[in-house]
Amino acid sequence: MHAITIPEPGGPEALVWAEVPDPQPGEGEVLVEVAASAVNRADIMQRQGYYDPPPGASAYPGLECSGRVAALGPGVSGWSVGDEVCALLAGGGYAEKVAVPSGQLLPVPQGLGLKEAAALPEVVCTVWSNVFMAAHLRPGETLLVHGGSSGIGTMAIQLAKAVGAKVAVTAGTREKLERCAELGADILINYREQDFVAEVKDATGGNGADVVLDNMGAKYLDRNVRALAVNGRLAIIGMQGGRKGELDIGTLLAKRAAVSATSLRARPLEEKAAIVAAVREHVWPLFTGGRIRPVVDRELPMSRAGDGHRVVEESGHIGKVLLVTAS
């Protein structure tokens, strides 16, 4: 088969489409013939040499994919050869085939195309596990999403609205904010021109956001805490704005607030399987009738993965950038 390899860390040109050995499904694994994968920030960090795959994971980038089941490993039940699926991966999605633990497989949702489903696993599992399983967003509360036009952001808006929450988003252009509004966002904040703390407070009658989903890390830490409501919850899922920041414990105590930080890729298999099962139970029914949908900016051939990385690094997209195999 062919896969995107990284002979040496570097820029987008470091991604090389090369012939490699086919993976073999082990105990409890399924072999998926990949139709599409998607570009995530973690893939970019891996390409740059900053984010190695966890032990035992594929060396190739790609944290999600869609495709068809090609073979079943020992001990697998509930799936059949030919099933159309999408999958949460620890790596290996930028390839024509990938071996996946069966607990990380999901059926392609009703009404979605096979390639389109590649835009789902990483973002849905990230949003559901952080915003709902950890931060417990409830109907009537306010969620602040940084990077509202990203893959994570566009899905967070839709899921929060589906449960009856109010949504505030930050983005850097009018076009991106307008797209967020189309998805249901209530409070639109241009982070280049507006102070999101003041805007959220003003829009909520001084209360603030009950939950903040943050991809920036250190740069936004202090302001995120100030933007929280009493009993608010800050969920940090990225470090685009740095990894070391100061936290005012006094403000945190006064608000009886909580700060959590999680990653998905290196979690134990049983934790990933529990998240995937929760997503299948609670989120997959929402795709029926088009209540929620992935937002796909563009599709590129997987052999041109470097072009996809350039688009995402330049923030020249809304939603997800897909990488599609020739098969």
Phi, psi and omega in degrees: 000174173248151178209159173279119179251163179232082181303321177217140177299151179169206180284187181305332179291349179287346180277120186238124176279111189223159176278130184222165178295147175292140173286155177242130181289130178268194179303125178076011182250159178236137174270124181249129170277114192282132172264322182200155170231188181216154181274127175238157179302327179297326177296320179295317178297321177296317178300324181281351179092014184256355188212084180290150175297153176295158179306133179088348180277161176301144178283347182276147178290171177117106185260006177198159178199168167228159181168201181239142178294123181258333180197155179247133175280173179301139174082009181267133174225161177090353178230153181229152175303132181099346178300138175272125189222166163230160191213144170272129187235155168270354180160168174098002183287336178277064184201167179279341177214150178210143175268130188231133170303133188298334178289351180254014177265147174226145173290152174296126183299149178302131177091356179252148175284161183298313180294318181302327182294343177295343180279359191261309198303311184293315184288317182294316180295322178295311182295313184295317183292326183271310186282325187252313181286323182264311184269349172055049176301134184240159177305138179089347178277170180249129175252128172258123181245118173276141185069050186298337182267001178285176175301312177299313184297314182296327177283322179299319178303309186294319181291320179296317178295325181296332179263003175091025177265163173265143187235128170250142180226152168247144174201168189258357179221159177298319180302315182293320178293322178297321178294322176298320179297320178298330179277350176121358180300137184264325185239117186250123186232119174276107186293344177283337188239343187233156176269112186294332178297310181295319183294318180293317178299315181298318184285343181247019179065030179090356184285316185097185183270135177286325178224136173241127175256113192240130176253002188263329179077232190305317186302325185255001190304306183297313182293325177299317179296319179293333180280347183288148169281170171300136185067022180285162182229124177257121179249114182260126182235005182201169182228037181297337179254023177105166186248348181238122180217164179265140181239125178278100182296329178299315178296319180298316179295317181299327181268356185050044187264168180228144175239127176234153177221129183222155167234161185253324191301316187266008180295152175300154183304320183293327177290318178297318180297322179294320178295314180299319179296320178294320177297316180298321182287315191261328186261318186304322178298337181289341178286338179296127181078007175074026179298324172226155178209151172290149175257116182249121181283314182194161173244137176231152173300141181300329178297342177255037181303327179302323178295321177297321178296321179298317180300313183290319179298327180273001184055037181267032186219164171231121184087223188249147170255120183262148174244120191248133177283167181283337184284000000 
